[in-house]
Amino acid sequence: MSYILYSYPDCASHVVRMVLEELGTSYRDEVVDMREGVHRSAEFLRLNPRGMVPVLADVATGATLSETGAILNFLAEQSGRLAPPPTDPKARATFLQWLYFLSNTLHADAQVQYYTERYVGDDLAEAARPTIHERMRAHYAMIEAAIAKHGGPWLLGKDLSMCDFYLGGCVRWSLVAPRHAPLEPEAVTRHLHLSALLENLENRASVKRAFDAEDTPRSAYFRAPVRSDRTREMPG
Ligand SMILES: N[C@@H](CCC(=O)N[C@@H](CS)C(=O)NCC(=O)O)C(=O)O
């Protein structure tokens, strides 16, 4: 076993799981039961003082890290896969640019969409939703234009990368997860290149395994969850 993945179903850890499955790397799953508040336990806070999943522990080196974007970069460096090599600085720069955008803008905005009250308070949450929805729509339109420019099929061009899994996770959370205000599917489905990317992603064996491992419906990106036995409390 190479890694330990601290996870909770359909959360940000799902992105890391898809990547680990794609890499074919062995890992042990440690489910952090958020419904039971395990993410706030002293033991888990020692791993991540912010009390969030994902956390990845690299068994061989003892390295332990949180933050989805950092974990993906770490895995790219360790595996030498799913990212252009450092020996190709132009392609690597584009990869890093997207990875940071996904982490500090798309994922961050998806969190504002989900946890709106945390950012603006209960009283202003309703009023803030149209603005955050508009931001998400604009991000998807910008991504569509970028893929259209090089022709796809993936975010960086012809090669699948870490970024595609991260993008897939963010799209899913913005469309499916929010309790109060999911984005309308058309915000994504109207974009042909982005839709094709998501469909390609959804059809990968690694992604199917990741969804199965979390007992999450495979209708991954556009449709609402069909299971009702688990409340989605902690996405994104
Ligand atoms: N910035 C973190 C965000 C991760 C995150 O939001 N995790 C959520 C679950 S999907 C979490 O642990 N939430 C617990 C909480 O907010 O108390 C990352 O990129 O990994």
PDBQT file of the ligand as one rigid body, heavy atoms in Angstrom, charges set to zero:
ROOT
HETATM    1  N1  LIG A 301      -9.398  23.778   0.453  1.00  0.00    +0.000 N 
HETATM    2  C1  LIG A 301      -9.688  22.391   0.696  1.00  0.00    +0.000 C 
HETATM    3  C2  LIG A 301     -11.181  22.243   0.839  1.00  0.00    +0.000 C 
HETATM    4  C3  LIG A 301     -11.586  20.835   1.183  1.00  0.00    +0.000 C 
HETATM    5  C4  LIG A 301     -13.007  20.801   1.694  1.00  0.00    +0.000 C 
HETATM    6  O1  LIG A 301     -13.793  21.727   1.537  1.00  0.00    +0.000 OA
HETATM    7  N2  LIG A 301     -13.392  19.710   2.331  1.00  0.00    +0.000 N 
HETATM    8  C5  LIG A 301     -14.711  19.634   2.918  1.00  0.00    +0.000 C 
HETATM    9  C6  LIG A 301     -15.395  18.368   2.487  1.00  0.00    +0.000 C 
HETATM   10  S1  LIG A 301     -15.615  18.284   0.786  1.00  0.00    +0.000 SA
HETATM   11  C7  LIG A 301     -14.588  19.514   4.402  1.00  0.00    +0.000 C 
HETATM   12  O2  LIG A 301     -13.744  18.782   4.886  1.00  0.00    +0.000 OA
HETATM   13  N3  LIG A 301     -15.455  20.229   5.128  1.00  0.00    +0.000 N 
HETATM   14  C8  LIG A 301     -15.495  20.166   6.527  1.00  0.00    +0.000 C 
HETATM   15  C9  LIG A 301     -15.915  21.464   7.117  1.00  0.00    +0.000 C 
HETATM   16  O3  LIG A 301     -16.055  22.438   6.373  1.00  0.00    +0.000 OA
HETATM   17  O4  LIG A 301     -16.090  21.507   8.337  1.00  0.00    +0.000 OA
HETATM   18  C10 LIG A 301      -9.149  21.549  -0.447  1.00  0.00    +0.000 C 
HETATM   19  O5  LIG A 301      -8.903  22.077  -1.526  1.00  0.00    +0.000 OA
HETATM   20  O6  LIG A 301      -8.936  20.342  -0.255  1.00  0.00    +0.000 OA
ENDROOT
TORSDOF 0
